[in-house]
Amino acid sequence: MIHGNMCCGVIQNELMLRLGEKNASKALEAPFTREMDFTGKPLKSMIYIERPGFEEDDDLKYWVNQAVKFTQSLPLKT
C-alpha cells in the first residue's frame, strides 16, 4: 500500500501489480504476465506475473518499481 492505494502483493505464487491501464496493457506483452481477474472480471489496471517472470532479483525489482512509480502518482486515500 502507498498512501492508502494498493500497489503490489503476492497471491499464491504470483506477483500482483497495479500499473494503470496504459502500463498494464503494455506489460501484458511480456512473458509470464496476464490480466488480473481476482474478482472474475478483468481489472485493466492490474496484472499478475507468474513466478518465472520475477525469479531474478533484477526482474522483481523492475516490476515492483513500476508499480511503486504508478501508485505514487495516485491521490492520497483517507
NULOZA-342152 format. One record per atom (N, C-alpha, C): residue in three letters; x, y, z; atom name. Coordinates in nm, 4 decimals, padded with zeros to 6 digits, always signed. Example, Ala and Ser with C-alpha at 12.3 -4.5 7.8 and 13.67 -1.06 7.14 Angstrom:
<recs>
<'ALA' <+01.3190 -00.5690 +00.7800> 'N'>
<'ALA' <+01.2300 -00.4500 +00.7800> 'CA'>
<'ALA' <+01.3200 -00.3300 +00.7800> 'C'>
<'SER' <+01.2850 -00.2250 +00.7080> 'N'>
<'SER' <+01.3670 -00.1060 +00.7140> 'CA'>
<'SER' <+01.2900 +00.0030 +00.7870> 'C'>
</recs>
This chain:
<recs>
<'MET' <+00.0849 -00.1178 +00.0000> 'N'>
<'MET' <+00.0000 +00.0000 +00.0000> 'CA'>
<'MET' <+00.0900 +00.1248 +00.0000> 'C'>
<'ILE' <+00.0484 +00.2215 -00.0789> 'N'>
<'ILE' <+00.1161 +00.3515 -00.0800> 'CA'>
<'ILE' <+00.0088 +00.4579 -00.0691> 'C'>
<'HIS' <+00.0166 +00.5369 +00.0360> 'N'>
<'HIS' <-00.0815 +00.6435 +00.0596> 'CA'>
<'HIS' <-00.2248 +00.5907 +00.0544> 'C'>
<'GLY' <-00.2450 +00.4673 +00.1025> 'N'>
<'GLY' <-00.3778 +00.4081 +00.1074> 'CA'>
<'GLY' <-00.4222 +00.3405 -00.0213> 'C'>
<'ASN' <-00.3362 +00.3363 -00.1219> 'N'>
<'ASN' <-00.3678 +00.2737 -00.2506> 'CA'>
<'ASN' <-00.2918 +00.1419 -00.2663> 'C'>
<'MET' <-00.3595 +00.0394 -00.3144> 'N'>
<'MET' <-00.2944 -00.0885 -00.3420> 'CA'>
<'MET' <-00.1854 -00.0675 -00.4452> 'C'>
<'CYS' <-00.0687 -00.1256 -00.4205> 'N'>
<'CYS' <+00.0446 -00.1139 -00.5112> 'CA'>
<'CYS' <+00.0822 -00.2495 -00.5692> 'C'>
<'CYS' <+00.1144 -00.3428 -00.4813> 'N'>
<'CYS' <+00.1573 -00.4745 -00.5265> 'CA'>
<'CYS' <+00.1386 -00.5755 -00.4138> 'C'>
<'GLY' <+00.1492 -00.7012 -00.4490> 'N'>
<'GLY' <+00.1349 -00.8055 -00.3492> 'CA'>
<'GLY' <+00.1605 -00.9407 -00.4120> 'C'>
<'VAL' <+00.1428 -01.0429 -00.3321> 'N'>
<'VAL' <+00.1607 -01.1804 -00.3781> 'CA'>
<'VAL' <+00.0320 -01.2560 -00.3509> 'C'>
<'ILE' <-00.0178 -01.3232 -00.4518> 'N'>
<'ILE' <-00.1360 -01.4077 -00.4389> 'CA'>
<'ILE' <-00.0938 -01.5467 -00.4840> 'C'>
<'GLN' <-00.0928 -01.6387 -00.3897> 'N'>
<'GLN' <-00.0403 -01.7733 -00.4122> 'CA'>
<'GLN' <+00.1035 -01.7614 -00.4600> 'C'>
<'ASN' <+00.1351 -01.8028 -00.5814> 'N'>
<'ASN' <+00.2727 -01.7950 -00.6317> 'CA'>
<'ASN' <+00.2916 -01.6870 -00.7371> 'C'>
<'GLU' <+00.1973 -01.5943 -00.7447> 'N'>
<'GLU' <+00.2049 -01.4903 -00.8470> 'CA'>
<'GLU' <+00.2212 -01.3523 -00.7849> 'C'>
<'LEU' <+00.2927 -01.2680 -00.8569> 'N'>
<'LEU' <+00.3082 -01.1293 -00.8194> 'CA'>
<'LEU' <+00.1909 -01.0520 -00.8778> 'C'>
<'MET' <+00.1323 -00.9644 -00.7979> 'N'>
<'MET' <+00.0210 -00.8821 -00.8429> 'CA'>
<'MET' <+00.0686 -00.7375 -00.8406> 'C'>
<'LEU' <+00.0475 -00.6667 -00.9504> 'N'>
<'LEU' <+00.0957 -00.5293 -00.9633> 'CA'>
<'LEU' <-00.0131 -00.4358 -01.0123> 'C'>
<'ARG' <-00.0140 -00.3166 -00.9558> 'N'>
<'ARG' <-00.1012 -00.2096 -01.0059> 'CA'>
<'ARG' <-00.0143 -00.1199 -01.0927> 'C'>
<'LEU' <-00.0485 -00.1126 -01.2208> 'N'>
<'LEU' <+00.0335 -00.0376 -01.3152> 'CA'>
<'LEU' <-00.0425 +00.0729 -01.3879> 'C'>
<'GLY' <-00.1726 +00.0789 -01.3728> 'N'>
<'GLY' <-00.2533 +00.1703 -01.4526> 'CA'>
<'GLY' <-00.2856 +00.1052 -01.5856> 'C'>
<'GLU' <-00.3921 +00.1488 -01.6482> 'N'>
<'GLU' <-00.4385 +00.0833 -01.7716> 'CA'>
<'GLU' <-00.3340 +00.0825 -01.8828> 'C'>
<'LYS' <-00.2744 +00.1973 -01.9096> 'N'>
<'LYS' <-00.1775 +00.2076 -02.0194> 'CA'>
<'LYS' <-00.0561 +00.1181 -01.9933> 'C'>
<'ASN' <+00.0012 +00.1272 -01.8737> 'N'>
<'ASN' <+00.1202 +00.0493 -01.8410> 'CA'>
<'ASN' <+00.0890 -00.1000 -01.8309> 'C'>
<'ALA' <-00.0282 -00.1338 -01.7783> 'N'>
<'ALA' <-00.0663 -00.2747 -01.7670> 'CA'>
<'ALA' <-00.0838 -00.3361 -01.9053> 'C'>
<'SER' <-00.1456 -00.2628 -01.9953> 'N'>
<'SER' <-00.1651 -00.3123 -02.1322> 'CA'>
<'SER' <-00.0301 -00.3419 -02.1974> 'C'>
<'LYS' <+00.0647 -00.2526 -02.1802> 'N'>
<'LYS' <+00.1979 -00.2715 -02.2368> 'CA'>
<'LYS' <+00.2694 -00.3885 -02.1678> 'C'>
<'ALA' <+00.2547 -00.3987 -02.0361> 'N'>
<'ALA' <+00.3213 -00.5049 -01.9593> 'CA'>
<'ALA' <+00.2723 -00.6432 -02.0007> 'C'>
<'LEU' <+00.1489 -00.6519 -02.0465> 'N'>
<'LEU' <+00.0932 -00.7813 -02.0863> 'CA'>
<'LEU' <+00.1625 -00.8408 -02.2083> 'C'>
<'GLU' <+00.2468 -00.7625 -02.2736> 'N'>
<'GLU' <+00.3255 -00.8126 -02.3858> 'CA'>
<'GLU' <+00.4444 -00.8958 -02.3366> 'C'>
<'ALA' <+00.4815 -00.8802 -02.2090> 'N'>
<'ALA' <+00.5959 -00.9519 -02.1519> 'CA'>
<'ALA' <+00.5572 -01.0962 -02.1192> 'C'>
<'PRO' <+00.6542 -01.1866 -02.1242> 'N'>
<'PRO' <+00.6252 -01.3258 -02.0889> 'CA'>
<'PRO' <+00.5820 -01.3393 -01.9438> 'C'>
<'PHE' <+00.5019 -01.4385 -01.9181> 'N'>
<'PHE' <+00.4574 -01.4765 -01.7834> 'CA'>
<'PHE' <+00.3607 -01.3767 -01.7200> 'C'>
<'THR' <+00.3023 -01.2878 -01.7981> 'N'>
<'THR' <+00.2059 -01.1911 -01.7455> 'CA'>
<'THR' <+00.0655 -01.2260 -01.7928> 'C'>
<'ARG' <-00.0326 -01.1814 -01.7144> 'N'>
<'ARG' <-00.1725 -01.1968 -01.7553> 'CA'>
<'ARG' <-00.2552 -01.0938 -01.6803> 'C'>
<'GLU' <-00.3730 -01.0658 -01.7345> 'N'>
<'GLU' <-00.4642 -00.9713 -01.6698> 'CA'>
<'GLU' <-00.5047 -01.0221 -01.5328> 'C'>
<'MET' <-00.5161 -00.9306 -01.4400> 'N'>
<'MET' <-00.5660 -00.9672 -01.3084> 'CA'>
<'MET' <-00.7167 -00.9849 -01.3175> 'C'>
<'ASP' <-00.7643 -01.0992 -01.2709> 'N'>
<'ASP' <-00.9085 -01.1281 -01.2744> 'CA'>
<'ASP' <-00.9545 -01.1827 -01.1394> 'C'>
<'PHE' <-00.9017 -01.1260 -01.0345> 'N'>
<'PHE' <-00.9269 -01.1714 -00.8974> 'CA'>
<'PHE' <-01.0760 -01.1808 -00.8661> 'C'>
<'THR' <-01.1535 -01.0883 -00.9177> 'N'>
<'THR' <-01.2966 -01.0845 -00.8890> 'CA'>
<'THR' <-01.3786 -01.1609 -00.9930> 'C'>
<'GLY' <-01.3109 -01.2200 -01.0923> 'N'>
<'GLY' <-01.3806 -01.2864 -01.2016> 'CA'>
<'GLY' <-01.3987 -01.1947 -01.3210> 'C'>
<'LYS' <-01.3731 -01.0662 -01.2999> 'N'>
<'LYS' <-01.3808 -00.9666 -01.4067> 'CA'>
<'LYS' <-01.2412 -00.9047 -01.4215> 'C'>
<'PRO' <-01.1876 -00.8976 -01.5431> 'N'>
<'PRO' <-01.0531 -00.8417 -01.5607> 'CA'>
<'PRO' <-01.0436 -00.6981 -01.5087> 'C'>
<'LEU' <-00.9360 -00.6704 -01.4374> 'N'>
<'LEU' <-00.9055 -00.5353 -01.3898> 'CA'>
<'LEU' <-00.7977 -00.4796 -01.4816> 'C'>
<'LYS' <-00.8328 -00.3848 -01.5634> 'N'>
<'LYS' <-00.7437 -00.3378 -01.6684> 'CA'>
<'LYS' <-00.6194 -00.2666 -01.6175> 'C'>
<'SER' <-00.6183 -00.2244 -01.4934> 'N'>
<'SER' <-00.5030 -00.1510 -01.4408> 'CA'>
<'SER' <-00.4075 -00.2387 -01.3607> 'C'>
<'MET' <-00.4395 -00.3688 -01.3494> 'N'>
<'MET' <-00.3579 -00.4574 -01.2674> 'CA'>
<'MET' <-00.3244 -00.5850 -01.3443> 'C'>
<'ILE' <-00.2087 -00.6420 -01.3119> 'N'>
<'ILE' <-00.1663 -00.7657 -01.3773> 'CA'>
<'ILE' <-00.1141 -00.8655 -01.2751> 'C'>
<'TYR' <-00.1085 -00.9906 -01.3174> 'N'>
<'TYR' <-00.0401 -01.0969 -01.2461> 'CA'>
<'TYR' <+00.0862 -01.1316 -01.3246> 'C'>
<'ILE' <+00.1888 -01.1703 -01.2525> 'N'>
<'ILE' <+00.3095 -01.2230 -01.3154> 'CA'>
<'ILE' <+00.3395 -01.3578 -01.2510> 'C'>
<'GLU' <+00.3548 -01.4595 -01.3345> 'N'>
<'GLU' <+00.3894 -01.5920 -01.2847> 'CA'>
<'GLU' <+00.5353 -01.5913 -01.2375> 'C'>
<'ARG' <+00.5663 -01.6802 -01.1451> 'N'>
<'ARG' <+00.6972 -01.6839 -01.0807> 'CA'>
<'ARG' <+00.8182 -01.6753 -01.1751> 'C'>
<'PRO' <+00.8197 -01.7454 -01.2883> 'N'>
<'PRO' <+00.9392 -01.7339 -01.3753> 'CA'>
<'PRO' <+00.9662 -01.5900 -01.4206> 'C'>
<'GLY' <+00.8644 -01.5055 -01.4203> 'N'>
<'GLY' <+00.8805 -01.3671 -01.4642> 'CA'>
<'GLY' <+00.9418 -01.2744 -01.3612> 'C'>
<'PHE' <+00.9578 -01.3230 -01.2382> 'N'>
<'PHE' <+01.0187 -01.2371 -01.1355> 'CA'>
<'PHE' <+01.1147 -01.3139 -01.0441> 'C'>
<'GLU' <+01.1615 -01.4291 -01.0873> 'N'>
<'GLU' <+01.2547 -01.5080 -01.0063> 'CA'>
<'GLU' <+01.3888 -01.4376 -00.9860> 'C'>
<'GLU' <+01.4358 -01.3714 -01.0881> 'N'>
<'GLU' <+01.5624 -01.2986 -01.0767> 'CA'>
<'GLU' <+01.5401 -01.1684 -00.9995> 'C'>
<'ASP' <+01.6332 -01.1336 -00.9125> 'N'>
<'ASP' <+01.6209 -01.0124 -00.8323> 'CA'>
<'ASP' <+01.5984 -00.8885 -00.9177> 'C'>
<'ASP' <+01.6707 -00.8779 -01.0293> 'N'>
<'ASP' <+01.6555 -00.7600 -01.1157> 'CA'>
<'ASP' <+01.5155 -00.7519 -01.1755> 'C'>
<'ASP' <+01.4572 -00.8663 -01.2102> 'N'>
<'ASP' <+01.3215 -00.8676 -01.2646> 'CA'>
<'ASP' <+01.2200 -00.8260 -01.1584> 'C'>
<'LEU' <+01.2339 -00.8804 -01.0392> 'N'>
<'LEU' <+01.1429 -00.8446 -00.9299> 'CA'>
<'LEU' <+01.1532 -00.6956 -00.9005> 'C'>
<'LYS' <+01.2748 -00.6453 -00.8924> 'N'>
<'LYS' <+01.2972 -00.5026 -00.8650> 'CA'>
<'LYS' <+01.2339 -00.4164 -00.9740> 'C'>
<'TYR' <+01.2506 -00.4553 -01.0995> 'N'>
<'TYR' <+01.1922 -00.3802 -01.2110> 'CA'>
<'TYR' <+01.0404 -00.3715 -01.1964> 'C'>
<'TRP' <+00.9758 -00.4862 -01.1776> 'N'>
<'TRP' <+00.8297 -00.4886 -01.1715> 'CA'>
<'TRP' <+00.7771 -00.4119 -01.0518> 'C'>
<'VAL' <+00.8360 -00.4316 -00.9363> 'N'>
<'VAL' <+00.7882 -00.3603 -00.8168> 'CA'>
<'VAL' <+00.8090 -00.2103 -00.8334> 'C'>
<'ASN' <+00.9214 -00.1693 -00.8903> 'N'>
<'ASN' <+00.9447 -00.0267 -00.9131> 'CA'>
<'ASN' <+00.8410 +00.0337 -01.0070> 'C'>
<'GLN' <+00.7981 -00.0428 -01.1076> 'N'>
<'GLN' <+00.6937 +00.0058 -01.1985> 'CA'>
<'GLN' <+00.5630 +00.0301 -01.1227> 'C'>
<'ALA' <+00.5282 -00.0625 -01.0345> 'N'>
<'ALA' <+00.4051 -00.0483 -00.9561> 'CA'>
<'ALA' <+00.4156 +00.0676 -00.8581> 'C'>
<'VAL' <+00.5302 +00.0828 -00.7937> 'N'>
<'VAL' <+00.5500 +00.1928 -00.6987> 'CA'>
<'VAL' <+00.5398 +00.3260 -00.7714> 'C'>
<'LYS' <+00.6054 +00.3361 -00.8845> 'N'>
<'LYS' <+00.6024 +00.4612 -00.9625> 'CA'>
<'LYS' <+00.4592 +00.5006 -00.9970> 'C'>
<'PHE' <+00.3812 +00.4045 -01.0458> 'N'>
<'PHE' <+00.2428 +00.4369 -01.0804> 'CA'>
<'PHE' <+00.1613 +00.4723 -00.9565> 'C'>
<'THR' <+00.1707 +00.3916 -00.8536> 'N'>
<'THR' <+00.0877 +00.4113 -00.7342> 'CA'>
<'THR' <+00.1202 +00.5431 -00.6648> 'C'>
<'GLN' <+00.2444 +00.5854 -00.6690> 'N'>
<'GLN' <+00.2807 +00.7146 -00.6096> 'CA'>
<'GLN' <+00.2159 +00.8310 -00.6829> 'C'>
<'SER' <+00.1733 +00.8101 -00.8060> 'N'>
<'SER' <+00.1087 +00.9167 -00.8815> 'CA'>
<'SER' <-00.0397 +00.9330 -00.8467> 'C'>
<'LEU' <-00.0939 +00.8400 -00.7705> 'N'>
<'LEU' <-00.2355 +00.8443 -00.7345> 'CA'>
<'LEU' <-00.2592 +00.9366 -00.6157> 'C'>
<'PRO' <-00.3793 +00.9933 -00.6055> 'N'>
<'PRO' <-00.4090 +01.0817 -00.4914> 'CA'>
<'PRO' <-00.4142 +01.0004 -00.3611> 'C'>
<'LEU' <-00.3832 +01.0670 -00.2530> 'N'>
<'LEU' <-00.3870 +01.0087 -00.1196> 'CA'>
<'LEU' <-00.5299 +00.9665 -00.0845> 'C'>
<'LYS' <-00.5441 +00.8440 -00.0325> 'N'>
<'LYS' <-00.6746 +00.7980 +00.0159> 'CA'>
<'LYS' <-00.6788 +00.8200 +00.1667> 'C'>
<'THR' <-00.7913 +00.8697 +00.2129> 'N'>
<'THR' <-00.8034 +00.8921 +00.3572> 'CA'>
<'THR' <-00.8977 +00.7911 +00.4181> 'C'>
</recs>
